[in-house]
């Protein structure tokens, strides 16, 4: 079957499986090229979906060595094989066993789905449909089974043998060269949560006692010699386990919890029950090889995968259309954990930056889809910012809408009612209907409707009546397959800011709820606040209470008033961002008339802010960072010239940097760390501000910036400061930059994860020679097209380079298209995600748009494309 002929899977076509698999016994003998898998499945008809159904087991690139039904060889005439699996047309209409033996070649599995080898370590990745590459199975999330797994291998080759659940037996085999381990997971789970690991691994471990008294052995496994870099991951695991007990009342439920880091992994990490498998970049950390950002990411992703134990494993999703039920909900939980561990306002700003740069742009392009898609051809292409980040925002809105107490009761009810089941969005929301006594039917549109709503706000103060009337209106643009949009429920957290701070909120409007939240659930809304003693400035969407675009009728002076006086940290930051965005959008369209005046006003506001006595360095670092050029391009939305946008952004940044250079240099000196490196929030915040200041100096006063950057690189005792020095120098062309790039590469020649950052730093240089540089780096000994991290670092970095990917001559598009086609033959998942870099092609000016479309069509016309890449190409061109 050709990729373009793959069936369209629709939510409305869901039917329960005709068969259930109660237990799975796996006997796996590991071998680099001939791994033997013996699977014993205990099946029975599903009363909810049988009706004489044939047994259709999923498979992918499998050939059975033997099939036994109730221990009797199955006559080949009674079953059929296809590329999609194995079908037994007339199985017994009763419980029966099926024993299937297959042989796999883990070393040849470049797709990194199913069972494969990474640097000599056997490991698995089964979400979404990788288990069918191990054995024939009902590979769907609503078929949940109890697994017992026996692993066998040469002891010298794989001294560590791990699987899900608890270890129940382990021993050497006669002769002493081979050994085995038996693992049993008492919790029924779908096949996508199965995992095994076998190989030579070091580890760090710690005992942990849960709130209900269970003793748990925690361990983090890494490649030999790297155990010294696993301590932060283990520490993060302990902290997030304790936090989940305290905040959500969730205790861990097995005797062991293992984390394994591997160097070849398509995703960030995987939450397999009791055996989380991680991309090693989200486990390994020490001051010289991991940045502050890496430490924060490790903390967050360790937490995310652990939190899945309840929101994803104990309660899984009925079908893949409910993916946001586990991913969006768990992102919300890990964001809350990181907010409590670090700075809540800074974390909120960082999350919104990510949302806008990834999900808003997805909503604005041809790949837009609802949080719960209605149809798909390739589910791997729906592990998207919409499902994850927007899915988390929907959960956050629900909490704002019904209140903290009702939200907590609803979560408790969900854990109690749905434990051990494969649930749906409707079952989840029903728990909050019950806990809050609110009708959430209208709110559920957030799951069904694609696109980013726009809220237009305007206000009028009546000095005589001492009243303020606020007008709100919402609309959502058309998206692929959804031309007509209905109003959604938008909780607008607000305040009215006067000269001395927040003013009292008094209104008889039923739209105003407790805590200063206005619920906008119709196309428009007007509400009047009374007893307003002075003309206020409205502070809307406090804490970014809804994932929408906000258009205000406030002038720059009023926004700068909010920046100085608002009690909401997010809106203080947002006010300054809005001032910068407005002038950059105008400049990006060719009108530079306000750029210099705005730069002067921003510099003055920032100067006063930085001189404040209560300066929070982590927050100040966010304030100093202007909206990215890609964000400005998205706001322009049509006929975008990336070179003009980049030039305007560079000019505004340089003008501010020049005006503040002296103050920023003094500030940097005051923030210099005197003691040993610590990844804790406070010192990380000081480094963040220090390095943001360096970047602005590099743009505004290049000679001084180069001097400071080179000195910082030479004196740094941590990767964060070295990377910041390198980033600053990439802004300053010349021999000093090239020399530092060479020195950095030599210093970290044996550190692949650091070299990923080195590759990306070069790929992001906004200069005409970058494409040639990237092509040359593909021949570097550190680069491999077979390693997803290397591809994401170099090729993904170039695809994120606004000006060079979008070169006017189209060469950037052609380069990425060629890489996608080459990668598709070996790793379709990585190839399809790279092709997603074309998601904003329709907003470009006509010349670039035509060249981007031609590159997409070239990819789409390539024979024998994978389903992954064909799906993205087709939807991008639709």
N, C-alpha and C positions, 0 to 999 in steps of 0.2 A: 504494500500500500504506500502510495506517495504521501509525503508530508502534507501536501495541500488537500489530500483526500481524508485526512484524519477526521473522525467524527466530532461534531460539536456537542459537548456535554452541557446539558441544561439543568438548572435547578429544579424546574417543574417536572422533569422526567425522573426525579429521584424515586427509587423504590427500594424497600428493604431487601437485603440479600436473601436469596432463597435458601441459603445454607449458612450455618454457623459452625465455627471451629472452636470447640471447648478447650482443647489442650494441644500444644505443639511440643514435640520432643525432637530436638535437633542434635545430630551427632556429626560434628564437623572436624575433619582431619585436615589441618592446614598444610599447604604445600605451595611454593611460589608459583607454580604453573599448573598444578593438578590438585586443587583442593576438592576433597570429596564431601558432599553434603547429603546426609540421609535425614529426611524429614518424615516424621510420623504424625499425621494429623487425625484427630478424632472429630469427625463431623456428625452433624445431625440436621434434619430439616428445620428451618425457621418457621414457626407457626405464623409469623407476621408476613412472610413473603414467599412461601414455598410454591404451592399450587402446581406441583408436578414439574418444578423447574429443573432443567439440566444443570450439571455442575460445570461452571466455567471458571477455571483458575487462571489468574494472570501470570504471564511469563514475559521475559525480555532477553533475547539472545541466549535462551536455554535449550538444551536437548536432554531429555530424560534418559538415564542409563537403565532404569527399571521403574515399573509402577506396579504396586501390589494393592489390591482392594481386599480388606480383611485377610491380609497375609497370603493372598493367592494372586499370582501374576495376572495382570489385566490383559485380556486379549486385545491386540492392536486394532481389531475391527470395532471395538467398543468405545474407542476414543479417537480424537483427531487433534492434530497439532497445527498451530499457525504462529506467525511472528508475535501475535498478541497473547498466546497462551495455550492451554490444554482444556479440551471440552470432553466431558463424559456425558453423552446424550441421555442415558437412562440409568442413573445411579440408583441404588436401593432407596426406597422411600422410608428409610429408617436410619438410625444411627449406624455408622460404620467407620472403619479406619482406612486411611490411605497412606501408603508408604512410598515415598518418591526419592530416588537417588539421582543426583546430578553431579557433574564435574565442572569446576570453574577454573579460570586462569586469572588470578588476582593481579599478576604482574602486567597483564595486557589490558587491564581495565582503565583506560585513560579518561573515561567519562567521570570517574570518581563517584559513581553511584553503585550501590550494592556493596560487594566485597572487593577491596582493592588493597594495594600495598603503597605505603608512603614512607620513603627512606628506610625500607626494610621492615616496616611495621604493618601487620595486617590490621585493617580497620574497615568499618562499614559506614555508609550513609544511606539511610532508607527513606527519608522524607523527601518528596511526597510518595514516589512509587518506585523506590529502589529495592525493596525486599523481593520483588518479582524477578530481580536479576540474581537472586540467591537460590530460590526454589519456587516452584509453582504454588500459588496461594490466592486466597481471596484478599487481594491487596487493596483494601478500602478501610477507612478509619472506623466504620461502625461494626466491623467484625473484630471482636476483642477476645483474646485467648490467654490462657496461662501457659507460660513457656518454661521448659526445662532444657538446658543447653549443655551438651558435653563437648568440650574443645580438646583436641589432641594436636601435638606438634613436637618437633625436635626440640629438646630442652635448650640446646645451645643456640638455636635460631630464635625461639620464642619462649624465654623463661617466664614471661608474664602472660597469663591467659585470663582475660576478663570478659564478663558478659553482664546482662541485666540481673538485678535481684541480689540474692545472698549466695555466698559460696557454701555448697553443701558437701563437696568431696574434692580431693585433689591428691594425686600420688604419681610416683614414677612408674613407668611400665617396665616389665622384665628387660634386663640389659642396661637400664639406666640412661639410655640415650633419648628416650621419648618420655613425655609425661602428659597428664590430662587434668582437667578441672571441670567440675560440674556446677553450674549455676542454676538457681531456681528463683523465679520471680512470682510471688504469690498473687500479685495484682494483675488482673486481666488487662491486656493492652492490645492496641492495633499493631499491625506488622510494621508500620512506619517508625515505631519506637524501639524496635529490636536493634541491638548493637552487640558487636564483639570487637575485642582488641587482642592482638597477640604480637609479642616482639620483645626486643631488648629495651628496657625502660628503667630509668631511675625514678624515684618518687620522694615526696615529702608527705608526712601523715600527721594526724592529730585526732585524739578522741574528743567526742562531743556528746554532751548529755542534753537531750531535748527537754522542753518544758514539762512534758508528761513522763520523764524519767527514762526514756529509751537511750541506751548507749549506742553511739554510732561511730564507726571508724571512717574518718575522712582521709582521702588521699588524692594527690595531684601527681600524675605520671607524665614524665617528659623524656626527651631523648637523653641518652647517657651523657653525663657531664654538665647538664643544664638544671640540675635540681636546685642549685643556688638561686635560680631565677623564678622559682615557683612559689616562693613564700608569700608574695602579695596576693596571688590567686587564692591560696589557702586561707589567708587572713580575710579576704573579701568573702569567701564562702561562709566562714564562721559568722561574720557580721550580718550577712543577709539572712542566714538561717534564724539568728536571734531576732532580727527585725521582723521576719514573717510571723514568728510566734507572737511577738508583741503587738503588731499592727493588724494582722489579719487572723490571728489565732490559729495558724497552720503549723503543725508539727510534722517533722519528717517521719517516714513510715517503714524504712528498711534498716538493716544492721550496718550497711556500708553505703558510702556515697563516693564514687570515683569520678575524677576528671582526668581526661587524657588529651594531651596536646600533640597534634600531628602537623606536618609541614605542608601537606597537600590537601586542601579542603576547599570545596566550592563555596561554602557559606562561612559565616562567622563562627557558629557553634551549633550543636544539636543536643536536645534535651532528653535523649534516650533514658528511660527509667533507671535511675541509679548509676548510670554510666554515661556521663556527658562527654561527648567528643568535641574538641575545640580546634579551630585554626590556631596554630601556636602563637600567632601575633596577639591573641587575646588571653594568653596565659603567661608568657615569659616576660620578666621585667627585672632590670636592675638599673641603677642611675645612669650608667654609661651606654645602655642599649635600649632604653625605653624612655619616652618623653612623658611629661605630665599628662598629656592627652592619652597616651597609652595606658598609664596607670588608671586614669578615670574610666577608660573604655573597658579595661579588664574588670574593674570593680562592677561596672554596670552589666556587662555581658555574663560574668559569673552569676550575678544576681538574677538576670533574666532567665537563664537556663535553669537555675535552681527553682525559681518561682513557677516555672512550668510544671513542677512536680504536682501542683494542685490545679493550676490553670493551663491544662494541656494534656496532662498524663492521667491523674485521678479522674478528671473530667476532660474528655477529649471532644473533638467535633464530629458530628454525625456524618458529614461529608465535607469535601474541600471547599464548598461554597461558604461554609461557616468558619473559614480559616481565621478571620479576624476575631472570632470568639476566643481563640487561644492566643493569637499573636498580639492583636491590639490591646487586649486586656492585660497581657503580661508586660508589654511595653509600658503601659500605664503604671503597673506595679514597680517595674525597675526604675522608672522616672521618679516615682515617689521615694523609693529607697535612696537613690542618689541625691535627691533634694534634701532628705533628712541627714545624710552623711556629709554633705558639702554645703552649698549655699542655695537655698530655694529660689531666690530671684535670679541668680546667675544660671542655674540649671534650667529655669523656665525660658530664659532668653536663648540659651543654647539650643533647646529643643525646638523653639519656634523658628530659629534660623534654619535648622535642618528641615523642618516641615515646609517652610516657604521655598527653600532652594530645591528640594526634591519632590515633595508632594504637590505643591501648588503648580509647579511646572508640568508635572504629570497630568494634573487636572486640566491644564490649559492646552494639551496637545492631543494627538491622535490615539494615544494609549490610555486616555482617561477611562476610568471604570468606577463603579460604586464600591464602597467598603465591602459589601457583599456582592460580588459579581453574580450575574444571572446565567452566564454561559462562559465556557472556555474550551479551547482545543488542547492547550498544554498548561497544566496547573503550575509547573515550575515558573512560568512567566507571571504568576500572580502573587509571588512573594515580593510585594511592592511597597513603596512608601504609603500608598493609599491604604493598604491592608494594615500595615504596621503603625505608621505615625498618625495617619488620620483616624485609624481605628482606636488608637489611644486617646485622641482628642475627643472622640465620641463618648468614651467612658468618662473622661474628665467633665464634659458638659453635663452628663447624666448626674454626676455628683453635685455640680453647681446647681442644677435644676431642682433636685429633690432634697438637697441638704445632706450634711455630713452624717448625721445620725441615721437617716433613712437609707443612705447608701451603705453604711456599715451593716445594718440589719439585712439589707438585700443581699450583700455578699455572703453573709453567714447563711442565709436561706439557700442561696445558690450552692454553696459547698455542701450543705446538708442534703438538699433535695436531689442534686444531680451527681453526687459522688458515685463513681463506678459506671457512669453512663457516657454515651456519645450524644452530646447535647446540640441544641440549635439556638440561634439568636432569640427566637420567640420564647424558648424556655428560660433563657437568661433574663430577658426583660420582664417576664411574668413575675420573677422574684422581686423586682423593684416596684412593680405595680402593687404587689401585696404589701411591701414594706412601707411604701409612701402613700398608698391610697390615691395615686394619680394615674390618669389615663395616659399611657405612653404610645398610643397608636400613631399620633402625629410625629412624635419624636423619632419613631422607627424609620421615618423617611431618610434619615441620615445614612442608614445602611443600604438603601435602595437607589439613591439618587447620586449620580456623579457630578463633579464640578465644584468649584469654590464659590460660595455665595459672596455677593458684595452687599455691604450695608452702607447706605448713604445716610449721613447724619447732619442735621442742621438745628440750630437753636436760636431763640429770640428772648431777650430779657425785657420785661415790662417794669421800668423803674417805679412807676406810680403804683402799680398793683403789687410790687415786690414779688413777681412771679417769673418763672422761667419755663418756656415751652420747648420741649425737645421733640423733633420730628425724626423718625427712623423709617427707612424703607429698605426692603431686601429684594434681590433678584439673583438668579443663577444663570449663567450663559449656557447655551446649548452645548452638548458633548456628543461624541459618536454614539448613535443609537438612542439618544434621549434629547429630542428637540424641545419638548414642552416640559418646563420645570414648575414644580409646585413649591409654595412656601415651606420652609423648614422651621423647626423650633430653635431659636437662637437666644441663649441666655446672655444678656449684655450686662456684665457687672460694671457699675458706674459710680462716679462721684462727681460732685460739683466743687470746683476748687476756687477759693477766693484768695484775697491778699494774705490772709493769715493761715491758709490751709483749707481742709475740707469743710464744707458747709453742711448743715443738717439737710436730710432728704425728707421732705414732707409732701405727700401726694395722695389723692383719693383714688387714683387710677388702680384698677385691679391688676394691671400689668406689672406694677412694682411689687416685688416680693421681698421677703426678709433678706437682710444683708446687702441691700442696694442692688438687687438683680432685677432687671427689666426683661420680661419674656416677650420677644418679638416672634410671633408665630403666624402672622398674617403678612400680606404684601407691604403694609405700612402701618404705622402706629404713631399716635401723638399723645404725649402726656405732659401735664403741667405740674410743676413743683411750686408750692406756695411758701410764703414767709422766707423768701430769699432776699437777704438784706443788702446784697451787692451784686453787681453783674458778675456771673460766674464763668469760669472756663470748664466745659465738660471734659471729664476724664472717662473715656468709654473703653469697653472690653478690657477692664482691669484684669491683670494676670492672664491676658489673652483667653478670655472665658469662652470663646468659640472660634473655630478654624475658618475665619472669613476674612475678606478684604474690607477695610474700613476707609470710606471716603468722608473726610471732615470738611466743614466750611470754616475751619480755623486758619488764620494767617500765621506766618512764621513767628511773629512776635508772641502770639498767644501760645503757640507750641513751645517756644522757649520759656514761657512762663510756667507751663506744665513741667518742663524739664527741671526747673529750679524749685517748684513748690509742691508737686504732686506727691501724695503719701504712698502711691503705688509705684514700686521700683520698676516694674515692667513698663508702665506707661511713661515714666521718666525717660527710660531708654528709648521707647518707641517714639516719643515726641521728637527727639533729636534725629532719629532715623528718618522720620517723615519729612523733616526739613531738608535733609540731604537728598532723600529720594526724589522729592519734587523738582529740585533744581537739576539733578542728574537726568531725570526723565526729559525735562525740557532740553537740556544740552544734548542728550542722546538723539533727540529729534532735530538737532541742528541749531537750537536757540541757546547760545552761550551767554546771553545778555545778563542773566542773574547769577552766573556762576561765581564770579569774583566777590560780589557783595555777600552772597550766601556763605562763601568760604570765610570771609571776614567775620560775619555774625557767628558762625559755628566756632571759629577759633576763639572769639571773645568768650562765648559761653563755656567752652571747654577749659579755657584758662582759669576762669573763676571756679569751675567745678573741681579742677585738679588742685587748686589752692585750698580747698575746703579742709577743715580740721577733722571731719569725720569720714575721710575718704576710705572706701572699701576697695582695695586694689583689684579683686576679682571682678567686681561690678564695673569699676572704672575701665578695666581692660575691654569689657564688652562695649562700653560707651565710646571708647576711642575708635572702635572698628566700624568703618562706614559700611553701608549696604554693599554687597558684592556686585561687580559688573553684571553677572548673570541675573541677579535679582532685578537690576534696572532694566535689562533686556526683557525680562518677563513682564514688568510693569508697562513697558512701551507696547509690547504685544503684537505689533504688526510692522512690517517693513523695517526691521531692525538691521542696522549696520553695526556689527560688533566692534569694528575699529573706532567708530565715532564714540560708541558707549565707553569703550576702554579708555580712549583719550580723555574724555570728560572726567571719568573717575580718577585717572592718574593726575589730571590737572587740579581737581578739587583736593585730593589727598596731599599733593605736593605743596599747594598753597597753605593748607592748614599746617603741614609739617614744617614749612619754612617759618611761619608766624610763631610757632610754639617751640622751635628747635631748642632754644636756650632753656626754657622751662622744662621741656621733656628730658634734656640731658641732666639737669639738676635732679629731676625726679628719679631718673634711672640710678643715679649715684645713691640716693637715699634708700633705694629698694634693694641694694646689693646684699645678697645673703652672706653672712659671715660664718655660719656653722656648716655642718655636713648636710648633704642633700636629704630632703624629706619630701615624699609625695603627698603629704597631708594638704588639706584644702588651703590653709593660710599661706604657707610658703609657695604653693603652686599659684595662688592668686597674685602674690607679689611678682613672681617670675612672669606671669601672663601680662601684667601691666608694664613691666620693664621691657618686655619684648615687643609689645604693641608700640611703645614709645620708640623703640629702635627702628621699627618699620616705617613710621612716619618721618623720622629724622632722615632715613635713607632716601626717601622720596623728596623731602623738602630741602635737605642740605646734603647732597650725595657725598661730598668729600668727607664731611664730618661723620656721616653715616658709615662710610667704608672704614674709617679709622676706628670707630666704636665697635663695629661688627668684627673686624679682624682681631681687635684686642679681646673682645668677649669670647671668640672662638679659642684663642690661645689660653685664656685663663679659666675656661669653663671646666667644672668637675661633673657635668651632667649633660645628657643628650639634649634636653630641652633647650638649653642655652646655645649649644652648638648648632642645632637645627635652626634656631631663630637667627643666628649669625649668618648661616648659609642662605636662609630665605631673604634676609636683608640684602645680601650681596647679589642675589639673582636679580635684584632691581637696578643694579649699577653695572652696566656693561664695562668690560675692560679686562686687562691682563690679571688684575688682582682677583677678580671674580673667578676666572678660569683656573688660576692657581689654587684658590680655596676649594673649588669643586674637585680638583685633582687630589688635593691633600685629604679632603673628607673621604673620598672613595678609597684611598690607600689605607687610611686609618681604620676603616670598617670593612676591609676587604673580606673578612671571614665572618661577617655578621649579616646574613641574608635579609633579616627583617629591617635592619637599619639601611641597607642598600636599597630596599624598596622605597624608602623615604628620599634617599639620594636620587634615585631614578625619577621619582615624581617631581622633586624640586626642579630638575632640569626640564622635564616635560611640560611644566607649567610656565616656563619663561615666555613672556608675551613678545616674542621677536621673530622676524622672518626666518631666521636660521634654525628654529627649534625643530621643525620637521626633519631636517637633515640630521640634527643632533640625535633625535629619537631613533631614527633609522640606524645611525651608527651605534647607539647604545644597545640595540638588539643583538649586536655581535659581541657585546661585553660578556666576559666569562660568568658574571653573576646572573645574567638574564636567561630565562628559559620560557619558551611559549607553553611548555607543559605544566608550569607551576602557576596556579591562579593568583597567588600573591604578587609574583613578578609581573604578570600581565596587568593586574589592577594598578600596580605602582607605575609602570612606564606607559603602557598603552592607555589604561584608564585615565592616567594623569593627563596625557595629551588630549584625550577626548573631552576632558573637562576644561581645556584651555580655550577660553571663549574666542580669542582672536585667531589662534593657529589651527584649531580644528575647523573653524569657519573661515579659512583662508579664501580670499576672493577668487583665486584660481581653481578652487575645488579640490586641490591636492590633499587637503586634510581629510575630506570625505572619502576620497578614493583609497587613501591609506587605511583608514579604519575599516572600510568595506572589505578590502583585501585581507586584513587580519581576521575579520569575522568569518570569511569564507574558509580560510586556512584552519582556524580554531574549530569550526563546526565539525570537521572530520574527526576530531579527537575529544573535544569537550563542548558539547552543544550548550550546556547551561552557561558557561562563561561567555561563549560566543553570543548568545542571545542577550545577555545583560550588557555586553559591550555595544551591541546594535541599538540598545535603548538610548544611547547617547544622541541618536537622531531625533529624539522625541519632540524637540522644539523646532524642527526644520521649517514648519509652515509659517513661523513668525518672521523669518528672515526676509531681507529685501530680495527683489526678483531674481537678480543674478545668482546669488548664493542659493536661493531656494531651488532654482532649476538644477544646479549642480548637486545639491544634496538629494533631490529626488532622483536624479540619474544614478547616483551611487546606491540608493536604496533599491531601485529597480534592477540594478546589476546583481545585487545580492538576491533579490527575489527570483530572478531568472536562473540562478545557478542550479544545475541539476542535482538531485539527490540531497537536497537540504534536509536537515533534521526538522522535526516537528517544532522544536523550540525556536529556531531561527526563522523558519517559514512563518510561524504565527506572528512574531514581532514584525517581520517585513510586511506581511499582509495587512496587519492592523495599522501600521505606520503609514501605509499608502492609501488606505481606504478613504 
